[in-house]
Amino acid sequence: MQLTFDWLIVLENLRRGIMVTDVTLQGPAGPRIIYVNSAWLKMTGYGRDELANQTPRLLQGKHTDRAVVASIRQKLLNREVFHGQTWNYRKSGEPFLMNWYCYAIYGERPKPIYYVAEQEDLTELETLRMKQRLLVNPNDADALDFFSVLDEWKAKRKKS
Ligand SMILES: Cc1cc2nc3c(=O)[nH]c(=O)nc-3n(C[C@H](O)[C@H](O)[C@H](O)COP(=O)(O)O)c2cc1C
């Protein structure tokens, strides 16, 4: 099996969003984004040139679950894999349900050299699931919360 191949073409053509950051978890300047693939750009609406000196926090907003994002640091420091879901925001301001795995990449040395995230937009799938839940129980609180976030955005977009 050969290991020398065009890995960048492979990354750029993966169906999931990929983000690579440096390993500075302390302070507001980190973790700094080093690379995102084309699927990530398509999902978020950002251009690659807009990501200089940015952190993944640029995706966060009003309905981002602080408890979910707060657990990333501890997981990474414990050398565990983070998996979570929360509301993130495209460049346009549109909320979407981000589902992602995040973990450290180790080189030869014991210290991590990068953090990497595999990210996908679950909004469409979750919309179907939440619609079904409302059919069973029209007062389902999680489903009502889910649609209120999307409706808030639709109302805002209509106004502007
Ligand atoms: C590789 C990587 C990918 C990340 N991706 C996201 C993401 O897609 N959405 C998000 O809300 N936070 C993401 N984060 C988390 C934030 O960068 C940050 O670590 C988190 O908000 C906790 O830090 P804070 O409490 O200082 O904000 C990611 C972090 C890393 C290291």
The ligand as an SDF file (V2000), in Angstrom:
LIG
                    3D

 31 33  0  0  0  0  0  0  0  0999 V2000
  -10.9350   21.5240   16.3770 C   0  0  0  0  0  0  0  0  0  0  0  0
  -12.0350   22.2980   17.0800 C   0  0  0  0  0  0  0  0  0  0  0  0
  -13.2460   22.4580   16.4450 C   0  0  0  0  0  0  0  0  0  0  0  0
  -14.2770   23.1600   17.0620 C   0  0  0  0  0  0  0  0  0  0  0  0
  -15.4450   23.3010   16.4050 N   0  0  0  0  0  0  0  0  0  0  0  0
  -16.4610   23.9600   16.9830 C   0  0  0  0  0  0  0  0  0  0  0  0
  -17.7120   24.0770   16.3070 C   0  0  0  0  0  0  0  0  0  0  0  0
  -17.9190   23.5760   15.2030 O   0  0  0  0  0  0  0  0  0  0  0  0
  -18.6990   24.7510   16.9360 N   0  0  0  0  0  0  0  0  0  0  0  0
  -18.5520   25.3000   18.1840 C   0  0  0  0  0  0  0  0  0  0  0  0
  -19.5010   25.8870   18.6870 O   0  0  0  0  0  0  0  0  0  0  0  0
  -17.3720   25.1910   18.8540 N   0  0  0  0  0  0  0  0  0  0  0  0
  -16.3350   24.5320   18.2970 C   0  0  0  0  0  0  0  0  0  0  0  0
  -15.1390   24.4140   18.9630 N   0  0  0  0  0  0  0  0  0  0  0  0
  -15.0400   24.9350   20.3370 C   0  0  0  0  0  0  0  0  0  0  0  0
  -14.4890   26.3430   20.5400 C   0  0  0  0  0  0  0  0  0  0  0  0
  -13.3480   26.5710   19.7700 O   0  0  0  0  0  0  0  0  0  0  0  0
  -14.0830   26.5250   22.0160 C   0  0  0  0  0  0  0  0  0  0  0  0
  -13.1040   25.5760   22.3480 O   0  0  0  0  0  0  0  0  0  0  0  0
  -15.2350   26.3650   22.9500 C   0  0  0  0  0  0  0  0  0  0  0  0
  -16.1320   27.4010   22.6910 O   0  0  0  0  0  0  0  0  0  0  0  0
  -14.8160   26.3750   24.4320 C   0  0  0  0  0  0  0  0  0  0  0  0
  -14.0270   27.4760   24.7370 O   0  0  0  0  0  0  0  0  0  0  0  0
  -14.6260   28.8060   25.4480 P   0  0  0  0  0  0  0  0  0  0  0  0
  -15.3550   28.3420   26.6620 O   0  0  0  0  0  0  0  0  0  0  0  0
  -13.3910   29.6080   25.7610 O   0  0  0  0  0  0  0  0  0  0  0  0
  -15.4950   29.4340   24.4170 O   0  0  0  0  0  0  0  0  0  0  0  0
  -14.0960   23.7020   18.3690 C   0  0  0  0  0  0  0  0  0  0  0  0
  -12.8620   23.5250   19.0150 C   0  0  0  0  0  0  0  0  0  0  0  0
  -11.8500   22.8180   18.3920 C   0  0  0  0  0  0  0  0  0  0  0  0
  -10.5380   22.6210   19.1200 C   0  0  0  0  0  0  0  0  0  0  0  0
  1  2  1  0
  2  3  1  0
  2 30  2  0
  3  4  2  0
  4  5  1  0
  4 28  1  0
  5  6  2  0
  6  7  1  0
  6 13  1  0
  7  8  2  0
  7  9  1  0
  9 10  1  0
 10 11  2  0
 10 12  1  0
 12 13  2  0
 13 14  1  0
 14 15  1  0
 14 28  1  0
 15 16  1  0
 16 17  1  0
 16 18  1  0
 18 19  1  0
 18 20  1  0
 20 21  1  0
 20 22  1  0
 22 23  1  0
 23 24  1  0
 24 25  2  0
 24 26  1  0
 24 27  1  0
 28 29  2  0
 29 30  1  0
 30 31  1  0
M  END
$$$$
